[in-house]
Amino acid sequence: MKKSILLVQLSEEQGKLWQAVLTSQQFDVTWKSPNTDILNLIEQMHREGKKLPDAIVADIGLRSAGSSALLASPLCRWCSEFHPETKVILTNPRQTQIRQVEQRWAIRQGASDLLPRLDKQNLIDLVSKISGFLGCQFLKAPLDKLMGHPEPIDLAVKPQTEADERKSIRKSATDDLARKMALIPLMVMSSGSKGDTHSPAVSTSLNHHVSLDLTIQDMRLYDFAIELDSLGLALRKVFQENPRLPGAIILNRGIYVGMISRKRFLEFLSRPYGLELYNKRPIKVLFEQLNPEFLVLDGNISVVMAMQSCLQRPQHVIYEPIVVRLEGGVHKLLDVHDLFLTQSQIHELATQLLREQTQDRMIQTEKMASLGQMVAEISHDVRTPVNFIYSNIDYLSTYTEQLIQLLAAYENALPQPSQKITELKEEANYGFIKEDLPKVIKGIRFGSEQLMRLVSGLQSFSRMDEQMLPSDTDVNACIENSLIILDTRLTNIRVIKNFGKLPLIQGFQGQLMQVFLNLIGNATDALLEFTAKSSVATTDFLTHSSTMQVSGEKGSSTSVLESEPWHPQIEISTSLGILGQSSETDSSKTIAQWVSVKISDNGPGIPKEIQAQIFETFFTTKGSGRGTGLGLTICHQIVTEKHQGKLNLRSPYYAGSLLTIGTEFEILLPVDLNALGKRD
């Protein structure tokens, strides 16, 4: 039975080529228009019980009907969840080569592969891949015949008029720009998609319970104890029946006194007359002669620390079992061989984790570089028409005023206009147009100015990897540009700005914008999530009518009631300060000026128990697919390493008797990195 393929390509040329080569492989190919909502189509087929195609070969730039949202990711996820038999193969005809980061993104979405533009050079390779995905034999002869035909595929296009050609160029440019813009959120979220885990997979050679913070009480322990007055023969019999037992805990009337290892016990028995001396005598005799040296450790000590303590023992007892002290006065034995083996497994696990962290950082760096390049292209494409609009607004405004003045002069010169003119004025609503037209032009001016600021902000962000050396940077402007980029996400959030007068600092403008975007974006996510989860009762509780304690005269506290209801709020303040003090006699000491940026919100706050981990790599409080655990780590690195600054966390930020909410991040940046280096 033939395999069926659903083909959807934006390019007519690529669509015809794909249809020809896939048909030559005996596939049943159905070619759909790029305007078809492919996801809606297969969902409808699934609901109606119709047979779904064995594969979908879809352009990665396909969009939902009436929007700029890309279909690639939801299409892959739907097929993976509801019909995994259907293979989704994405194509990007706008590229002749696919980068690894793009291919990894496609596979994480659930696609079988991401293929480049189809041409004669890669035709055999790409078609053989699709045949392999469908479990079909690759037929080379039909392809050779197709490629050898003088006109294998009809690519003739009807001649266009000059107007049609201009329209086609505008539509192509618009569609290409929309696809670029729609790709941005997919690139940003790709690292949090399915298949991208934050914890490394443990190999089959490792025990399933091994972890970096494993304690010795979680390992395999031996629980055997014997009384001092028991005969040596009894202990010998136990060792013979349990060849893996490393030793025995020695008790005196149920109270722990020490340990005898298997090795030392058998060593004494193997001496001349050892069996006769110790077999029928109490273990106490042998225990006193052995005078054993044993290491006792608490069970909650990590394997790594236990290993260090073990290796610090004298060489002749380094392989003696370790006594593990547990809760309730219980003592058990840990075989040193097991400790060494587990330590090697932890080392392997740590190496694997470090390797994956390094790989994820490389992916993140590559992704941010690709994102910056795409943002630069989009901002460049947008700036040209925006400049055209903005530069012509003054002319439009002047011409409009002159026309209105001219019409007014005509009205004065002809106080009794003809009936035709009167009818035209009434039909066009002349009075309203004359009043509203200046307002329309004013609105166009305002919108174009907003677009200019947005494009400037995007260009500043896209240049974050271009700077090799720090340059003069306006911190307040960086924050303003960040807020412009995040404007649509801040619609329902009150933003309070308290900007101080700041000097230019030595820094990396794009990287600082990345820090501000991340911190403000995190605060926005926390506030919106908290608002969505809050019930009426929660909202009533989160009013500022709760009692707040403030200082009164002579240190007394006064209760203040505020009646303002809770509303999501982000406050950003900047100021200039000096860290360090200098005595009047010490004129050689340099005092560094620091810029302080505080970003605070009135959200639920960060729990105390996780605040110590907040800057750790891969630590995230967001759900699966929403966070990579790298944002705050990279922010901390940019502030502390790139700018020699400090990034401090304070939560809760607002604290009262009934109200404990809010988070504040403070960024401290030196004004002059060179002066700071001399002072240090």
C-alpha positions in Angstrom: 0.0 0.0 0.0 1.3 3.4 -1.0 2.5 5.8 1.8 0.6 9.1 1.7 2.3 12.5 2.1 0.7 15.8 2.7 2.8 18.6 1.1 2.5 22.3 2.1 5.1 24.7 0.8 5.1 28.5 0.6 7.2 28.5 -2.6 5.4 27.3 -5.7 8.7 26.3 -7.2 9.7 24.2 -4.1 6.2 22.7 -4.0 6.3 21.5 -7.6 9.9 20.1 -7.1 8.9 18.3 -3.9 5.8 16.9 -5.6 7.7 15.6 -8.5 10.5 13.8 -6.6 8.2 12.3 -4.0 5.8 11.1 -6.6 8.7 9.4 -8.3 9.2 7.4 -5.1 5.7 5.9 -5.4 4.3 8.1 -2.7 0.7 9.3 -2.8 1.3 13.1 -2.6 -1.4 15.6 -1.8 -0.3 19.3 -2.3 -2.2 21.8 -0.3 -2.2 25.6 -0.7 0.0 27.6 1.7 -3.1 29.4 2.9 -4.5 26.2 4.2 -4.7 26.0 8.0 -2.9 22.6 8.1 -3.3 22.0 11.8 -7.1 22.7 11.7 -7.3 20.3 8.7 -5.6 17.3 10.3 -7.6 17.9 13.6 -10.8 17.8 11.6 -9.7 14.6 9.8 -8.9 13.1 13.1 -12.3 14.0 14.6 -14.1 12.5 11.5 -12.2 9.3 11.7 -10.5 9.8 8.3 -7.0 8.3 7.6 -4.3 10.8 8.4 -1.2 11.0 6.1 1.9 9.0 6.9 4.0 12.1 6.7 3.6 15.9 6.5 6.3 17.8 4.6 5.7 21.4 5.7 7.4 24.7 5.3 8.7 26.0 8.7 7.3 29.5 7.7 3.7 28.4 7.5 1.4 30.6 9.6 -2.0 30.3 11.2 -4.8 31.9 9.2 -5.2 35.6 9.9 -2.2 35.8 12.3 1.6 35.8 12.3 1.9 32.8 14.6 4.0 29.9 13.1 2.3 26.5 12.8 5.5 24.4 13.0 5.7 23.9 16.7 1.9 23.3 17.4 1.7 20.9 14.4 4.7 18.8 15.7 3.3 18.7 19.2 -0.2 17.7 18.0 1.1 14.8 15.9 3.4 13.6 18.7 0.6 13.6 21.2 -2.5 12.5 19.1 -1.1 10.6 16.1 2.6 9.7 16.4 2.4 7.5 13.3 2.4 10.7 11.2 5.9 11.9 10.7 6.3 15.7 10.5 9.3 16.8 8.3 9.9 20.5 8.3 11.6 22.4 5.5 13.3 25.8 5.3 13.6 26.7 1.6 15.2 30.0 2.5 18.4 28.3 3.6 20.7 26.0 1.7 22.2 24.7 4.9 20.6 24.0 8.3 22.6 24.9 11.4 22.7 22.4 14.3 20.9 24.7 16.7 18.0 24.9 14.3 17.9 21.2 13.7 18.0 20.5 17.5 15.1 22.9 17.9 13.0 21.1 15.3 13.6 17.7 16.8 12.7 19.0 20.3 9.4 20.2 18.9 8.7 16.6 17.7 9.7 16.9 14.0 11.6 14.0 12.4 14.0 16.5 10.8 14.5 20.0 9.4 15.6 20.0 5.8 17.1 22.9 3.7 16.1 24.1 0.2 15.6 21.2 -2.2 17.8 21.4 -5.3 19.7 19.1 -7.7 22.7 18.9 -5.4 20.9 17.6 -2.3 17.9 16.0 -3.9 19.0 12.4 -3.5 20.1 12.9 0.1 16.9 14.6 1.2 14.5 12.2 -0.6 16.4 9.2 0.8 16.0 10.6 4.3 12.2 10.9 3.9 12.1 7.3 2.5 14.0 6.2 5.6 11.6 8.0 8.0 8.6 6.2 6.3 10.4 2.8 6.2 10.3 2.7 2.4 13.0 1.6 0.0 14.8 4.5 -1.8 14.3 4.3 -5.6 17.3 6.0 -7.3 16.4 5.1 -10.9 13.3 7.3 -11.1 15.1 10.2 -9.7 18.0 9.8 -12.2 15.4 9.7 -15.0 13.6 12.8 -13.6 16.9 14.7 -13.3 18.0 13.7 -16.7 14.8 14.9 -18.4 15.3 18.1 -20.3 12.3 19.7 -18.6 11.5 17.5 -15.6 9.4 20.1 -13.8 7.4 22.9 -15.3 8.4 26.1 -13.5 6.9 28.4 -16.1 5.2 31.4 -14.5 2.7 33.6 -16.3 4.1 37.0 -17.2 3.3 39.8 -14.8 2.4 43.3 -15.4 4.5 46.0 -13.8 1.8 46.6 -11.2 1.5 42.9 -10.4 5.3 42.6 -10.0 5.4 45.5 -7.5 2.5 44.0 -5.6 4.3 40.6 -5.6 7.5 42.1 -4.3 5.7 44.0 -1.5 3.8 40.8 -0.5 7.0 38.7 -0.5 8.9 41.3 1.6 5.9 41.5 4.1 5.6 37.7 4.4 9.4 37.3 4.9 9.4 40.0 7.6 6.4 38.4 9.3 8.1 35.0 9.3 11.3 36.4 10.8 9.3 38.1 13.6 7.3 35.0 14.3 10.5 32.9 14.6 11.7 35.0 17.6 9.5 33.5 20.3 10.2 30.0 19.0 13.9 30.6 19.3 13.6 32.1 22.7 11.4 29.2 24.0 13.2 26.4 22.2 15.6 25.6 25.0 12.6 25.0 27.4 10.8 22.6 25.0 10.1 19.0 25.4 13.3 16.9 25.5 15.5 19.6 27.0 16.1 18.4 30.5 17.9 20.2 33.2 19.3 17.1 34.9 21.6 14.7 33.1 20.5 11.2 32.2 22.4 8.6 34.3 24.1 5.9 32.3 23.2 2.2 32.8 26.5 1.7 34.6 25.4 3.9 37.4 23.2 2.9 40.3 19.7 4.4 39.9 19.9 6.1 43.2 23.3 7.9 42.7 23.2 11.7 42.9 25.7 14.4 43.6 24.5 14.9 47.2 24.2 11.2 48.1 24.9 10.5 51.8 26.4 7.3 53.2 23.2 6.4 55.0 21.5 6.1 51.6 24.1 3.5 50.5 24.0 -0.3 51.0 24.9 -0.8 54.7 25.6 -4.1 56.5 23.7 -4.7 59.7 25.3 -7.4 61.8 26.2 -7.2 65.5 27.6 -9.7 68.0 28.2 -9.6 71.7 31.7 -9.6 73.2 31.1 -12.8 75.2 30.1 -14.7 72.0 32.7 -17.4 70.9 35.0 -16.7 68.0 33.6 -19.8 66.3 30.2 -18.1 66.0 31.7 -15.1 64.2 33.8 -17.3 62.0 30.7 -19.2 60.9 28.9 -16.0 60.1 31.8 -14.8 57.9 31.8 -18.2 56.1 28.1 -18.0 55.3 28.2 -14.4 54.3 31.2 -13.8 52.1 30.3 -10.2 51.3 30.0 -9.2 54.9 32.9 -6.7 55.5 32.9 -7.0 59.3 30.8 -7.1 62.5 29.6 -4.5 65.0 30.8 -5.5 68.5 28.3 -5.0 71.4 28.7 -5.2 75.2 25.3 -6.0 76.6 23.6 -4.3 73.7 25.9 -1.2 73.8 28.1 -0.4 70.9 31.9 -0.7 71.7 33.6 -1.1 68.3 34.0 -3.1 65.1 36.1 -6.1 63.9 36.7 -6.3 60.2 36.5 -9.5 58.3 40.0 -9.0 57.0 41.7 -8.6 60.4 39.6 -11.4 62.0 40.6 -14.0 59.3 44.2 -12.7 59.4 44.4 -13.6 63.1 42.8 -17.0 62.7 45.3 -17.8 59.9 48.2 -17.4 62.2 49.8 -20.5 63.8 47.4 -22.0 66.4 45.0 -19.2 65.6 42.0 -21.5 65.4 42.8 -23.2 68.7 43.4 -19.9 70.4 40.3 -17.9 69.3 37.6 -20.4 68.1 36.4 -21.5 71.6 37.2 -18.3 73.4 35.0 -15.1 73.7 35.4 -12.5 71.0 36.5 -10.1 73.8 40.0 -11.8 73.9 40.6 -11.3 70.2 39.1 -7.7 70.3 41.5 -6.7 73.1 44.5 -8.1 71.2 43.5 -6.5 67.9 43.1 -3.1 69.4 41.3 -2.1 66.1 41.4 1.3 64.6 38.0 2.2 63.1 36.5 5.2 61.5 33.0 6.3 62.7 31.0 8.8 60.6 27.5 10.2 60.9 25.0 8.8 58.3 24.1 12.3 56.9 27.7 12.9 55.7 28.0 13.0 51.9 29.8 10.3 50.0 32.4 12.9 48.9 33.3 13.9 52.4 33.3 10.3 53.6 35.7 9.5 50.9 38.1 12.3 52.0 37.9 11.1 55.6 38.6 7.5 54.5 41.7 8.5 52.5 43.1 10.4 55.4 43.5 7.2 57.5 46.8 5.4 57.9 47.7 3.2 54.9 47.4 -0.1 56.8 43.7 0.6 57.7 42.6 2.5 54.6 40.5 -0.5 53.4 38.9 -1.2 56.7 35.1 -0.9 56.7 33.5 2.4 58.0 31.1 2.4 61.0 28.1 4.5 60.1 26.2 6.1 63.1 22.5 6.4 62.4 19.6 8.0 64.3 18.6 6.2 67.5 22.1 5.0 68.3 22.1 2.4 65.6 25.5 1.5 64.0 26.0 -0.2 60.7 29.0 -1.0 58.4 29.9 0.5 55.0 32.2 -1.5 52.8 35.0 0.7 51.5 34.8 -1.0 48.1 31.2 0.2 47.8 32.3 3.7 48.8 35.1 3.8 46.2 32.7 2.5 43.5 30.0 5.1 44.4 32.5 7.9 44.5 33.6 7.0 40.9 30.0 7.0 39.8 29.5 10.4 41.4 32.6 11.6 39.6 31.2 10.3 36.3 27.9 11.9 37.0 29.5 15.3 37.8 31.6 15.1 34.7 28.5 14.3 32.6 26.6 17.2 34.3 29.5 19.6 33.6 29.6 18.5 30.0 25.9 19.0 29.5 26.0 22.4 31.3 28.8 23.5 28.9 26.8 22.2 25.9 23.7 24.0 27.1 25.6 27.2 27.6 27.0 26.9 24.0 23.5 26.3 22.7 22.2 29.3 24.6 25.1 31.5 23.3 24.5 30.3 19.7 20.8 30.9 20.1 21.3 34.4 21.5 23.7 35.2 18.6 21.1 33.9 16.1 18.4 35.9 17.9 20.5 39.1 17.8 21.1 38.6 14.1 17.4 38.1 13.4 16.5 41.1 15.5 19.0 43.2 13.7 17.6 42.2 10.3 14.0 42.9 11.4 14.9 46.3 13.0 16.7 47.2 9.8 13.8 46.1 7.6 11.3 48.1 9.8 13.4 51.2 10.1 13.3 52.0 6.4 9.5 52.3 6.1 9.3 54.0 9.5 11.9 56.6 8.4 9.8 57.2 5.3 6.6 57.7 7.3 8.3 59.9 9.9 10.2 62.1 7.5 7.0 62.8 5.5 4.8 63.7 8.4 6.0 67.3 8.5 5.2 67.7 4.8 1.8 66.1 5.2 1.0 68.4 8.1 2.1 71.5 6.3 0.2 70.5 3.1 -2.9 69.8 5.1 -2.8 73.2 6.8 -2.3 75.0 3.5 -5.2 73.1 1.9 -7.5 73.9 4.8 -6.4 77.6 4.5 -7.0 77.5 0.8 -10.5 76.1 1.3 -11.3 78.7 3.9 -10.2 81.4 1.4 -12.5 79.9 -1.2 -15.4 79.9 1.3 -14.7 83.6 2.1 -14.5 84.5 -1.6 -17.7 82.5 -2.5 -20.1 82.9 0.4 -22.9 81.3 -1.7 -21.4 78.1 -3.1 -23.2 76.1 -5.8 -25.6 73.4 -5.0 -23.1 70.7 -6.3 -20.4 71.9 -3.9 -22.9 72.0 -1.0 -24.0 68.4 -1.7 -20.4 67.2 -1.9 -19.5 68.9 1.4 -22.5 67.3 3.1 -21.7 63.9 1.6 -18.0 64.0 2.7 -18.9 65.4 6.1 -16.6 68.4 5.4 -16.8 69.9 8.9 -15.8 66.8 10.6 -12.9 66.1 8.2 -11.5 69.6 8.7 -11.6 69.2 12.5 -10.4 65.5 12.6 -7.6 65.5 10.0 -5.0 67.4 12.1 -5.8 64.9 15.0 -5.2 61.9 12.6 -1.8 63.4 11.5 -0.9 63.9 15.1 -1.7 60.3 15.9 0.4 59.1 12.9 3.3 61.3 14.3 3.0 59.8 17.7 2.8 56.2 16.4 5.9 56.7 14.1 7.8 58.1 17.1 6.9 55.1 19.1 8.1 52.8 16.3 11.4 54.8 16.0 12.0 54.3 19.7 11.2 50.6 19.5 13.5 50.0 16.5 16.3 51.9 18.3 15.8 49.7 21.3 15.9 46.5 19.2 19.1 47.6 17.5 20.7 48.4 20.8 19.8 44.9 22.0 21.0 43.2 18.7 24.5 44.8 19.1 25.1 43.1 22.5 27.7 40.7 21.0 29.5 43.3 18.8 31.2 45.1 21.7 34.6 43.8 22.6 35.5 46.7 24.9 33.3 48.7 27.3 32.0 52.0 26.1 30.1 55.0 27.5 26.7 53.7 28.4 23.5 55.5 29.6 21.9 53.2 32.1 18.6 55.1 32.2 18.4 54.9 28.4 19.1 51.1 28.6 16.2 50.7 31.0 13.9 52.8 28.8 14.7 50.8 25.7 14.0 47.6 27.7 10.6 48.9 28.8 9.8 49.7 25.2 10.6 46.2 24.1 8.5 44.7 26.9 5.7 47.3 26.5 3.0 44.8 25.3 3.6 42.5 28.3 3.3 45.4 30.8 -0.2 46.4 29.7 -1.9 45.5 32.9 1.0 46.3 35.2 1.7 49.7 36.8 5.3 50.7 36.2 6.8 53.4 38.4 10.1 55.0 37.3 12.3 57.0 39.7 15.3 57.8 37.7 18.2 59.8 39.2 20.7 61.9 37.3 23.4 59.4 36.3 26.7 59.9 34.6 27.7 57.7 31.6 29.3 54.4 32.8 31.9 52.2 31.2 29.9 49.1 30.2 28.4 46.9 27.5 25.1 48.4 26.5 23.5 45.3 24.9 24.4 43.0 27.8 23.0 45.4 30.3 19.8 45.5 28.3 19.8 41.7 28.5 20.0 41.9 32.3 17.2 44.5 32.6 15.0 42.6 30.1 15.4 39.4 32.1 14.8 40.9 35.6 11.8 43.0 34.4 10.5 40.0 32.4 10.7 37.7 35.5 8.9 40.2 37.6 6.2 40.5 34.9 5.7 36.7 34.7 5.5 36.4 38.5 2.9 39.2 38.8 0.7 38.0 35.9 0.8 34.4 37.2 0.0 35.6 40.7 -2.9 37.7 39.4 -4.3 34.8 37.4 -4.2 32.5 40.4 -5.6 35.0 42.9 -9.2 34.4 43.9 -11.5 37.1 45.3 -10.5 36.2 48.9 -6.8 36.4 48.0 -7.4 39.8 46.3 -9.1 41.0 49.5 -6.2 39.8 51.6 -3.7 41.5 49.3 -5.1 45.0 49.9 -2.9 47.6 51.5 -5.6 48.0 54.2 -3.6 45.6 56.3 -1.8 46.9 59.3 1.7 48.1 58.6 4.2 49.0 61.4 6.1 52.2 60.9 8.4 54.1 63.2 7.0 56.9 65.3 8.6 59.3 67.6 11.1 58.0 70.1 11.2 54.6 68.5 7.5 53.8 69.0 5.6 52.0 66.3 2.4 53.2 64.8 -0.2 51.3 62.9 -1.0 52.8 59.5 -4.0 51.8 57.4 -3.8 52.2 53.7 -7.0 51.7 51.7 -5.5 51.3 48.2 -6.4 47.9 46.7 -3.6 45.6 45.5 -2.6 46.1 41.9 0.4 44.5 40.1 3.3 47.0 40.2 6.9 47.2 39.2 9.1 50.0 40.5 12.4 50.9 38.9 14.7 53.4 40.6 18.3 54.5 39.8 20.7 56.5 41.8 24.4 57.4 42.2 26.3 56.5 45.3 29.8 56.1 46.6 31.1 52.8 48.2 33.9 53.1 50.7 35.3 55.9 52.8 38.4 57.9 52.7 40.1 59.7 55.5 41.4 63.2 55.0 45.0 62.2 55.5 44.7 59.3 53.1 44.6 61.2 49.8 46.0 58.3 47.8 42.9 56.1 48.2 40.5 56.1 45.3 36.8 56.2 46.0 34.7 54.5 43.3 31.3 55.9 42.2 28.6 53.2 41.8 25.3 53.3 39.9 22.5 51.6 41.8 19.5 50.1 39.8 16.7 48.7 41.9 13.9 46.6 40.3 11.1 45.7 42.7 7.7 44.2 42.4 4.8 43.6 44.8 4.3 39.9 43.8 4.3 36.9 46.0 8.1 37.0 46.7 10.7 34.3 46.6 10.7 31.7 49.4 13.6 31.9 51.8 14.5 28.2 51.2 15.3 28.7 47.5 16.9 32.1 47.6 20.4 30.6 48.0 19.9 28.7 44.7 18.4 31.5 42.7 21.6 32.3 40.7 22.6 28.6 40.2 22.8 27.3 36.7 19.6 25.4 35.6 17.6 26.4 38.7 14.2 27.6 37.8 10.8 28.1 39.5 8.9 28.2 36.2 7.1 25.2 34.8 8.3 22.9 32.1 8.8 24.6 28.8 8.7 28.1 30.3 12.2 28.5 31.9 15.7 27.3 31.1 17.3 28.1 34.5 20.0 30.1 32.7 18.5 33.7 32.8 19.5 34.8 36.3 22.8 32.9 36.0 23.7 34.8 32.9 22.5 38.1 34.5 24.8 37.4 37.5 27.7 36.6 35.2 27.2 39.8 33.2 26.9 42.0 36.3 29.7 40.5 38.4 32.2 39.3 35.7 31.7 41.6 32.8 31.1 44.8 34.8 32.7 44.0 38.1 29.4 44.9 39.8 27.1 43.2 42.3 23.6 41.7 42.0 21.7 41.5 45.3 18.3 39.9 46.1 15.9 41.0 48.8 12.6 39.2 49.4 10.2 39.9 50.9 10.5 43.5 49.9 7.3 44.8 51.7 6.9 43.2 55.1 4.1 43.9 57.6 2.2 42.1 60.3 -0.3 40.7 57.8 1.4 41.4 54.4 4.7 39.9 53.4 5.2 40.2 49.6 7.5 41.5 47.0 11.0 41.0 45.5 13.7 43.5 44.9 16.9 43.0 42.8 19.6 45.6 43.2 22.3 46.0 40.5 25.4 47.9 41.5 27.6 49.0 38.6 30.9 50.9 38.9 31.0 54.1 36.9 34.6 53.7 35.8 35.9 50.1 35.5 39.5 51.4 35.2 39.3 53.4 38.5 37.8 50.3 40.2 40.6 48.2 38.9 43.2 50.6 40.4 41.4 50.8 43.7 41.2 47.0 43.9 
